[in-house]
């Protein structure tokens, strides 16, 4: 179930029930923890479902407190030293890296997972698989296509009877990595969009209805007939949404699913700094609006305010768990693809450089 309100959601993840890993309505509940180590993180709503489930899985050994506030706000909290790690979908900008380095030294990008940003819609009688391409989606959000039976949509769906129904666009109001990925996709396909809306976590939307977090956009789509919104797939599946087959760089219309997301995670050009984007990966079969999501930590993990050797060991142990078979199984159940082997190899080299005030970190085993 989605939540429509504008409150920031604080997640005490270890209290989620097994079947409620993507139930956003459960956010805010908490009980006293018996586990010895607590890690505090904040950021991406895109990654909230898997942090929720990992917190539940490890509750006897680790208390994982995660605030689902959006990528931009999570990075700000990390810079301010109020959380142990940040979760962000787009890689840090040079400006953000400069800010983080002033408050704890060099940072490391740890890509944890990949997930689909669905183009979800609420059109009575239309199942998942409506064909849309980048130009059509951009023109919908530009306000140039305002009805579901517009000729541009009809041309893509010649055998589908489209209703005479007005389109309502739904978008994020917070600083969002999901927005950054969706914005980048639109810029790749529409010169007009790229000229009007620079890349980044926020957009001055020309029209439509705004909501906070993936759950906010999901709430608008769920309650508004004719709505369209960009929603991370775990939220779309939880809300039983229908969503589009989107045209990729190979001119294939691809539905978002675990297989097409995994295709998008393969063959990526990854910088030495581990900064990259999976949006519009030209691999055949790839779903084009696939986003990566990162955990951001300091290379000197204990350079972050409030961190110590025990918490640093838990943080690295959590990453190892996510990269291991149990973590991959959990991610796949939630329709996230794990980082492919070639990417993990590059990340593991960086993880070996992590220290706690110059001392090697012995990762906790979870």
C-alpha positions in Angstrom: 0.0 0.0 0.0 1.3 3.5 -0.8 1.2 6.6 1.3 0.1 9.9 -0.1 1.2 12.3 2.6 4.2 14.7 2.5 5.8 13.7 5.8 9.4 12.6 5.7 9.5 8.9 6.6 11.9 7.6 9.2 12.4 3.8 8.9 13.6 1.7 11.8 14.1 -1.1 9.5 14.6 -4.0 11.8 11.0 -3.9 12.9 9.5 -4.8 9.5 7.6 -8.0 9.3 8.8 -10.6 6.8 6.1 -10.0 4.3 6.2 -6.2 4.7 9.5 -5.4 3.2 8.0 -3.1 0.6 5.0 -2.0 2.6 5.7 1.7 2.9 2.8 2.2 5.3 4.7 0.4 8.0 7.4 3.1 8.0 7.7 4.9 11.3 7.1 1.9 13.6 9.9 0.9 16.0 10.7 -1.2 19.1 13.7 -1.5 21.3 16.6 -3.4 19.8 18.5 -6.2 21.4 21.3 -6.2 18.8 24.6 -4.7 19.7 25.4 -2.5 16.7 23.3 0.2 15.1 23.9 1.6 11.7 22.1 4.8 10.6 21.6 5.5 6.9 19.5 7.9 4.9 18.6 8.7 1.3 17.1 6.9 -1.7 13.4 5.9 -1.5 14.2 3.7 -4.5 16.3 1.5 -2.3 14.1 1.5 0.8 12.4 -1.9 0.1 15.7 -3.8 0.2 17.2 -1.9 3.1 13.9 -2.8 4.9 14.3 -6.5 4.1 18.0 -6.6 5.0 17.2 -4.9 8.3 14.7 -7.6 9.0 17.0 -10.4 7.9 19.8 -9.2 10.2 17.7 -8.0 13.1 19.3 -10.4 15.7 22.8 -9.0 14.8 22.3 -5.5 13.6 19.9 -2.6 14.0 19.6 -0.9 10.7 17.9 2.5 10.9 17.2 3.9 7.5 15.4 7.2 6.7 13.7 7.2 3.4 14.1 10.9 2.5 15.3 10.9 -1.1 18.9 10.8 -2.5 19.6 14.5 -2.2 18.5 14.7 1.5 20.4 11.6 2.3 23.7 13.0 0.9 23.1 16.2 2.9 22.7 14.3 6.1 25.9 12.4 5.4 27.7 15.7 4.8 26.3 17.0 8.1 27.5 13.9 10.0 24.0 12.8 11.2 24.1 9.4 9.5 26.7 6.7 9.0 26.1 6.2 5.3 24.2 7.8 2.5 22.1 6.1 -0.1 21.9 7.8 -3.5 20.8 6.6 -6.9 22.8 8.9 -9.1 26.6 9.1 -8.4 27.7 12.1 -6.4 28.5 15.2 -8.4 31.9 16.8 -8.2 30.4 19.4 -5.9 28.9 16.8 -3.6 32.2 14.9 -3.5 33.9 18.2 -2.4 31.4 18.6 0.4 31.7 15.1 1.7 35.5 15.2 1.6 35.5 18.3 3.9 33.6 16.3 6.5 35.4 13.0 6.7 37.8 12.7 3.8 37.6 10.8 0.4 34.4 8.8 -0.2 33.8 5.5 -2.0 30.8 4.7 -4.2 29.5 1.2 -3.5 26.9 0.1 -6.1 24.5 -2.2 -4.4 21.7 -3.0 -6.8 19.8 -2.1 -10.0 16.1 -1.6 -10.3 13.6 -0.5 -12.9 11.9 3.0 -12.9 8.6 2.0 -14.3 6.3 4.2 -16.3 3.2 3.3 -14.4 -0.3 4.3 -15.5 -3.9 4.1 -14.3 -5.9 3.5 -17.5 -9.0 1.3 -16.9 -9.1 -1.7 -19.2 -5.4 -1.4 -20.3 -3.1 -4.0 -19.1 0.7 -3.7 -18.6 2.6 -3.5 -21.8 1.3 -0.3 -23.4 4.1 0.8 -25.8 5.7 4.1 -25.1 9.0 5.6 -26.3 11.2 8.4 -25.0 9.7 11.2 -27.2 6.1 10.3 -26.3 6.9 10.2 -22.6 8.8 13.5 -22.8 5.9 15.1 -24.7 3.4 13.8 -22.1 5.5 15.5 -19.3 5.9 18.6 -21.4 2.1 18.9 -21.7 2.1 18.4 -25.5 0.3 15.0 -25.3 -2.7 15.5 -22.9 -5.0 12.5 -23.8 -4.5 8.8 -23.9 -5.9 8.5 -27.4 -3.4 11.0 -28.8 -2.2 10.0 -32.3 1.4 9.7 -31.1 0.3 7.0 -28.6 -2.1 5.4 -31.1 0.8 5.0 -33.6 2.8 3.0 -31.1 -0.2 0.8 -30.1 -2.1 0.1 -33.3 -4.0 -2.9 -32.0 -5.0 -1.3 -28.6 -8.2 0.6 -28.2 -7.2 3.7 -26.2 -9.8 5.6 -24.2 -10.7 9.3 -24.5 -9.1 10.0 -21.1 -7.2 13.0 -19.9 -3.6 12.4 -18.8 -2.5 13.5 -15.3 1.3 13.4 -14.8 2.7 12.6 -11.4 6.2 13.6 -10.3 8.5 13.9 -7.3 8.7 17.1 -5.2 11.8 16.1 -3.2 15.4 15.8 -4.3 15.3 12.4 -5.9 17.6 9.9 -7.5 14.6 8.4 -9.2 13.9 11.8 -10.7 17.5 12.1 -11.8 17.3 8.7 -13.7 14.0 9.5 -15.3 15.2 13.0 -16.2 18.3 11.6 -17.8 16.2 9.2 -19.9 14.0 12.0 -21.1 17.0 14.1 -22.0 18.4 11.2 -24.1 15.3 11.1 -26.2 14.1 14.7 -26.4 16.3 17.7 -27.3 13.5 20.0 -26.1 13.5 18.3 -22.7 17.2 18.4 -22.4 17.3 22.1 -23.2 14.6 23.1 -20.7 15.5 20.8 -17.8 19.1 20.3 -16.8 20.1 17.0 -15.4 19.8 16.6 -11.6 17.7 15.4 -8.7 15.1 18.1 -9.0 13.0 19.4 -12.0 10.8 22.5 -12.3 8.0 20.4 -13.7 5.9 22.3 -16.3 2.6 20.6 -15.1 1.2 17.7 -13.2 0.8 16.7 -9.6 3.7 16.3 -7.2 4.3 13.8 -4.4 7.1 13.1 -2.0 9.1 9.9 -2.4 8.3 6.9 -4.6 5.4 6.3 -2.3 4.0 9.8 -2.9 4.0 9.3 -6.7 2.6 5.8 -6.3 -0.2 7.3 -4.3 -1.1 9.8 -7.0 -1.1 7.1 -9.7 -3.2 4.8 -7.6 -5.9 7.3 -6.8 -6.1 9.2 -10.1 -7.8 7.8 -13.2 -5.7 8.6 -16.3 -2.5 9.2 -14.2 1.0 8.4 -15.3 4.0 8.4 -13.0 7.6 7.2 -12.7 7.7 4.7 -9.9 10.4 2.2 -8.7 9.2 -1.3 -9.6 8.9 -2.7 -6.0 6.4 0.1 -5.3 4.6 -0.6 -8.7 4.3 -4.3 -8.0 3.2 -3.7 -4.4 0.4 -1.5 -5.7 -0.6 -3.8 -8.5 0.2 -1.1 -11.1 0.2 -1.5 -14.8 3.3 -0.2 -16.5 4.6 0.4 -20.0 6.9 -1.4 -22.3 9.5 1.2 -23.1 11.6 1.5 -26.3 15.3 1.0 -25.8 18.3 2.0 -27.8 18.0 -1.2 -29.8 14.5 -0.1 -30.8 13.0 -2.9 -28.7 9.9 -2.4 -26.5 10.9 -3.9 -23.2 8.9 -4.5 -20.1 10.6 -4.0 -16.7 11.4 -7.2 -15.0 14.3 -8.9 -13.3 15.8 -10.2 -16.6 15.6 -6.9 -18.4 17.0 -5.0 -15.4 19.9 -7.5 -15.2 20.6 -6.8 -18.9 20.8 -3.1 -18.1 23.4 -3.8 -15.4 25.8 -5.6 -17.8 28.5 -4.1 -20.0 28.5 -0.8 -18.3 31.3 1.8 -18.7 32.4 2.3 -15.1 34.8 5.1 -14.1 37.7 4.3 -11.8 35.8 6.2 -9.1 32.9 3.8 -9.6 30.6 6.5 -10.8 28.3 5.4 -13.6 24.7 5.3 -14.8 22.7 2.4 -16.2 20.1 4.6 -17.9 19.7 3.8 -21.6 22.2 1.0 -21.6 22.4 -0.1 -25.3 22.6 -3.8 -24.6 19.9 -5.9 -26.4 17.0 -6.7 -24.1 17.9 -4.0 -21.6 15.0 -2.1 -20.0 16.1 1.5 -20.7 15.0 3.2 -17.5 17.1 1.2 -15.1 18.8 2.9 -12.2 21.7 1.9 -10.1 21.7 2.8 -6.4 24.9 3.4 -4.3 25.9 3.3 -0.7 28.3 6.2 0.1 30.9 5.7 2.8 34.2 7.4 3.6 37.4 5.6 2.6 38.4 6.1 6.3 35.0 4.8 7.4 35.7 6.1 10.9 36.2 9.6 9.5 32.4 9.9 9.6 31.1 11.6 12.8 29.8 8.9 15.2 31.6 6.0 13.6 33.9 3.7 15.5 35.7 0.4 14.8 32.7 -1.8 15.7 30.3 0.2 13.5 32.8 0.3 10.6 33.1 -3.5 10.8 29.3 -3.8 10.7 29.1 -1.4 7.7 31.6 -3.4 5.7 29.9 -6.6 6.8 26.6 -5.4 5.6 28.1 -4.7 2.1 29.6 -8.1 2.0 26.2 -9.7 3.0 24.5 -7.8 0.2 27.1 -8.9 -2.3 26.8 -12.5 -1.1 24.3 -15.2 -2.2 21.8 -14.4 0.6 21.8 -10.7 -0.4 21.4 -11.5 -4.1 18.5 -13.8 -3.4 16.8 -11.1 -1.3 17.4 -8.5 -4.0 16.0 -10.7 -6.7 12.8 -11.4 -4.7 12.2 -7.7 -4.6 12.9 -7.4 -8.4 16.3 -5.8 -8.0 19.3 -7.1 -9.9 22.5 -7.6 -8.0 25.7 -6.0 -9.2 27.3 -8.3 -11.9 30.5 -10.1 -11.2 32.7 -7.7 -13.2 31.4 -4.7 -11.3 31.7 -6.5 -7.9 35.4 -7.2 -8.8 36.1 -3.5 -9.2 34.2 -2.6 -6.0 36.0 -5.3 -4.0 39.3 -3.6 -4.9 38.0 -0.4 -3.4 36.6 -2.1 -0.3 40.0 -3.4 0.5 41.2 0.2 0.8 38.7 1.0 3.5 40.2 1.6 7.0 39.2 2.8 10.4 41.6 5.6 11.2 44.4 3.9 9.4 43.7 0.4 10.7 42.4 -2.5 8.6 38.7 -3.3 9.1 37.8 -6.8 10.0 34.3 -7.0 8.5 31.5 -8.4 10.7 30.0 -11.7 9.5 26.3 -11.7 8.9 
